[in-house]
Amino acid sequence: MIKSIQYHKTQSRVALITGGAKNLGKEIALSLANENFNLVINYNKSQKDAISLVKALREKGKDAIAIKADITKRIEVINLIKRSYKEMGRIDLLVNNAAVFRMNNILDTTEKHWDETINTNLKGAFLCSQAVAPIMLKQNSGMIINISSVAGIIGWKNYLPYSISKAAIIMLTRVLAKSLAPHILVNAIAPGYIEIPKKMISNRNKMPIKKILLNKYGNSKDITDAVLYLVTKGDYITGQILTIDGGRSIFS
């Protein structure tokens, strides 16, 4: 069952962020709140984080709700979009952020690993885009931002399903841009290595800094600034992949 935290209705710009309760999704939500967006925070398992974020957003004076939905399941996605539209009155921006990030190479990737990664990272983004498109077309305006990865450009052999899913997100972005123009803009952001708290990642998995042309790792603000650029300055941009990786994708 889809559950949400109630709020009072609004007609301001509304953004729906999948996997928005923590990490990059949370940072995107907070940055959009500073640009006069109200927020729908989608989560699947991170209810505590979602509730905490909604509280923080409301303290900023924004309308915000959290809705639980497994985006790999079509019926839950449909309910997510319907509930978001019913309670918020409109949907102006969809950020397809939810993702599975797991180390798997060709020899140790199981069918379960493959399905979990592809279903969340690719199928989920497709289902959410498909479900929100009629609303945005009716509004004659809307934007979809897909979070891809530098892994989808250069391919990481030890992250096989992840790399393939993120490469597919790039093509999904281009096809959706063609399909939904001129009223809906569709773009993707492809981050390189973005630092997160040490407790959340093992140092052995960190990208060697010597392979990054700028000799430094990115941070969440590098990505949220790109999101804000697209939503505030990107009226003539669609079907594009904004790669933010410090030059990693062209390192030779």
C-alpha positions as CSV (number, residue, x, y, z in Angstrom):
1,M,0.0,0.0,0.0
2,I,1.2,3.5,-0.8
3,K,1.4,5.6,2.3
4,S,2.1,9.4,2.5
5,I,2.5,12.1,5.0
6,Q,-0.3,14.6,4.7
7,Y,0.2,18.3,4.0
8,H,-1.9,21.3,3.0
9,K,-2.5,21.8,-0.8
10,T,-0.5,24.2,-2.9
11,Q,-0.2,25.4,-6.5
12,S,3.5,26.2,-6.4
13,R,6.1,24.3,-8.6
14,V,6.3,20.7,-7.5
15,A,9.2,18.3,-7.9
16,L,9.0,14.5,-7.4
17,I,12.3,12.8,-6.6
18,T,12.6,9.1,-6.6
19,G,14.9,7.7,-3.9
20,G,14.8,11.1,-2.5
21,A,15.1,10.4,1.2
22,K,18.8,10.4,1.6
23,N,22.2,10.8,0.0
24,L,22.1,12.6,-3.4
25,G,18.3,12.6,-3.6
26,K,18.1,14.4,-0.3
27,E,20.6,17.0,-1.4
28,I,18.7,17.6,-4.6
29,A,15.5,18.0,-2.6
30,L,17.0,20.6,-0.3
31,S,18.5,22.5,-3.2
32,L,15.2,22.6,-5.1
33,A,13.4,23.8,-1.9
34,N,15.7,26.9,-2.1
35,E,14.4,27.5,-5.7
36,N,10.8,27.7,-4.7
37,F,9.9,24.1,-5.3
38,N,7.6,22.0,-3.1
39,L,8.6,18.4,-2.9
40,V,7.3,14.8,-3.1
41,I,9.9,12.5,-1.6
42,N,9.6,9.0,-2.9
43,Y,11.1,6.2,-0.8
44,N,10.9,2.4,-0.6
45,K,12.7,1.3,2.5
46,S,14.0,4.6,4.0
47,Q,10.9,5.7,5.8
48,K,12.7,7.3,8.8
49,D,15.0,9.3,6.5
50,A,12.0,10.4,4.4
51,I,10.0,11.6,7.4
52,S,13.1,13.5,8.7
53,L,13.6,15.2,5.4
54,V,9.9,16.2,5.0
55,K,10.2,17.8,8.5
56,A,13.3,19.7,7.4
57,L,11.6,20.9,4.2
58,R,8.5,22.1,6.1
59,E,10.8,24.0,8.5
60,K,12.0,25.8,5.3
61,G,8.4,26.8,4.7
62,K,7.9,24.3,1.8
63,D,5.0,21.9,1.3
64,A,6.4,18.4,1.3
65,I,5.1,14.9,1.4
66,A,6.8,11.5,1.5
67,I,5.3,8.6,-0.5
68,K,6.4,5.0,-0.3
69,A,6.5,3.2,-3.6
70,D,8.6,0.4,-5.1
71,I,9.4,2.0,-8.5
72,T,10.1,-1.4,-10.1
73,K,6.4,-2.2,-9.9
74,R,4.1,-0.5,-12.4
75,I,1.0,-0.4,-10.1
76,E,3.0,1.3,-7.3
77,V,4.4,3.8,-9.7
78,I,0.9,4.7,-11.1
79,N,-0.3,5.1,-7.5
80,L,2.8,7.2,-6.7
81,I,2.1,9.6,-9.5
82,K,-1.7,9.7,-8.9
83,R,-1.2,10.4,-5.2
84,S,1.4,13.1,-5.9
85,Y,-0.8,14.9,-8.4
86,K,-3.9,14.6,-6.2
87,E,-2.2,16.0,-3.1
88,M,0.1,18.6,-4.7
89,G,-2.1,19.7,-7.6
90,R,0.6,19.5,-10.3
91,I,4.0,17.9,-11.1
92,D,6.5,20.2,-12.8
93,L,9.7,18.2,-12.3
94,L,10.6,14.5,-12.1
95,V,14.0,13.5,-10.9
96,N,14.8,9.9,-11.6
97,N,17.4,9.4,-8.9
98,A,16.7,6.0,-7.3
99,A,19.4,3.5,-8.0
100,V,21.1,0.3,-7.0
101,F,24.8,0.7,-6.8
102,R,26.5,-2.7,-6.3
103,M,29.9,-4.1,-7.2
104,N,29.4,-7.1,-9.6
105,N,31.7,-8.2,-12.4
106,I,30.9,-10.6,-15.3
107,L,31.7,-13.7,-13.2
108,D,29.9,-12.9,-10.0
109,T,26.8,-11.2,-11.3
110,T,23.8,-13.3,-10.5
111,E,20.4,-13.1,-12.2
112,K,19.1,-11.6,-9.0
113,H,21.8,-8.9,-9.0
114,W,21.1,-8.1,-12.6
115,D,17.4,-7.9,-12.2
116,E,17.5,-5.7,-9.1
117,T,19.9,-3.3,-10.7
118,I,18.2,-3.1,-14.1
119,N,14.7,-3.0,-12.7
120,T,15.5,-0.1,-10.3
121,N,17.9,2.0,-12.3
122,L,16.3,1.6,-15.8
123,K,12.8,0.1,-15.6
124,G,11.9,2.4,-12.6
125,A,13.0,5.5,-14.5
126,F,11.0,4.4,-17.5
127,L,7.9,3.6,-15.5
128,C,8.0,6.9,-13.6
129,S,8.5,8.9,-16.8
130,Q,5.8,7.1,-18.6
131,A,3.3,7.7,-15.7
132,V,4.1,11.4,-15.3
133,A,4.2,12.3,-19.0
134,P,0.4,12.6,-19.4
135,I,0.2,15.1,-16.5
136,M,3.0,17.2,-17.9
137,L,1.6,17.1,-21.4
138,K,-1.8,18.3,-20.0
139,Q,0.1,21.1,-18.3
140,N,1.9,21.9,-21.5
141,S,5.1,22.0,-19.5
142,G,7.4,19.8,-17.5
143,M,10.9,18.6,-17.0
144,I,12.5,15.2,-16.4
145,I,16.0,14.9,-15.1
146,N,17.6,11.4,-15.1
147,I,20.6,10.7,-13.0
148,S,23.0,8.6,-15.0
149,S,26.7,8.1,-14.2
150,V,30.1,8.3,-15.8
151,A,30.0,4.5,-15.5
152,G,27.4,4.6,-18.3
153,I,29.9,6.4,-20.5
154,I,33.2,4.6,-19.9
155,G,31.9,1.4,-18.4
156,W,33.2,0.0,-15.1
157,K,34.1,-3.7,-15.4
158,N,33.5,-4.4,-11.7
159,Y,30.1,-2.7,-11.8
160,L,28.7,-4.4,-14.8
161,P,24.9,-4.2,-14.3
162,Y,25.2,-0.7,-12.9
163,S,27.3,0.5,-15.9
164,I,24.9,-1.0,-18.4
165,S,21.8,0.5,-16.6
166,K,23.4,3.9,-16.6
167,A,24.3,3.7,-20.3
168,A,20.7,2.8,-21.0
169,I,19.5,5.8,-19.0
170,I,21.5,8.0,-21.5
171,M,19.6,6.5,-24.4
172,L,16.3,6.6,-22.5
173,T,16.9,10.3,-22.0
174,R,17.5,11.0,-25.7
175,V,14.4,8.9,-26.8
176,L,12.2,10.5,-24.2
177,A,13.4,14.0,-25.3
178,K,12.3,13.2,-28.9
179,S,9.0,11.7,-27.8
180,L,7.9,14.4,-25.4
181,A,9.1,17.6,-27.2
182,P,8.3,20.4,-27.3
183,H,6.5,20.7,-24.0
184,I,8.6,18.4,-21.8
185,L,12.3,18.8,-21.5
186,V,14.3,15.6,-20.8
187,N,18.0,15.7,-19.8
188,A,20.4,13.6,-17.8
189,I,23.2,14.3,-15.4
190,A,26.2,11.9,-15.3
191,P,28.2,12.3,-12.1
192,G,31.7,11.0,-11.7
193,Y,33.0,10.0,-8.3
194,I,31.0,12.0,-5.7
195,E,32.3,11.9,-2.2
196,I,29.9,10.7,0.5
197,P,30.5,10.1,4.2
198,K,33.3,7.6,4.8
199,K,31.0,5.3,6.8
200,M,28.9,4.7,3.7
201,I,31.7,3.5,1.3
202,S,34.9,1.5,1.5
203,N,38.1,3.2,0.6
204,R,39.0,0.2,-1.6
205,N,36.2,1.1,-3.9
206,K,37.2,4.8,-4.3
207,M,38.1,5.9,-7.8
208,P,41.9,6.6,-8.0
209,I,42.2,10.4,-8.0
210,K,45.1,10.2,-10.5
211,K,42.5,9.1,-13.1
212,I,40.5,12.3,-12.7
213,L,41.9,15.2,-14.7
214,L,41.1,17.8,-12.1
215,N,42.8,15.7,-9.4
216,K,39.9,15.9,-7.0
217,Y,36.6,14.2,-6.2
218,G,33.2,15.9,-6.7
219,N,30.7,16.6,-4.0
220,S,26.9,16.8,-3.9
221,K,26.8,20.5,-4.6
222,D,28.4,19.9,-8.0
223,I,25.4,17.8,-8.9
224,T,22.7,19.9,-7.3
225,D,24.1,23.0,-9.0
226,A,23.7,21.2,-12.3
227,V,20.1,20.3,-11.4
228,L,19.4,23.9,-10.5
229,Y,21.0,25.1,-13.8
230,L,18.6,22.9,-15.8
231,V,15.5,24.0,-13.9
232,T,16.3,27.7,-13.9
233,K,18.4,28.3,-17.1
234,G,17.7,25.2,-19.2
235,D,14.6,26.3,-21.2
236,Y,16.5,25.6,-24.5
237,I,18.1,22.3,-23.5
238,T,16.7,18.9,-24.1
239,G,18.1,15.4,-24.9
240,Q,21.5,16.3,-23.4
241,I,23.8,14.5,-21.0
242,L,25.6,16.8,-18.6
243,T,28.7,15.0,-17.5
244,I,30.1,16.2,-14.2
245,D,33.2,14.1,-13.5
246,G,36.3,16.3,-13.3
247,G,37.4,15.0,-16.7
248,R,37.3,11.3,-15.7
249,S,35.4,10.3,-18.9
250,I,38.1,11.6,-21.2
251,F,41.1,10.4,-19.2
252,S,43.3,8.2,-21.3
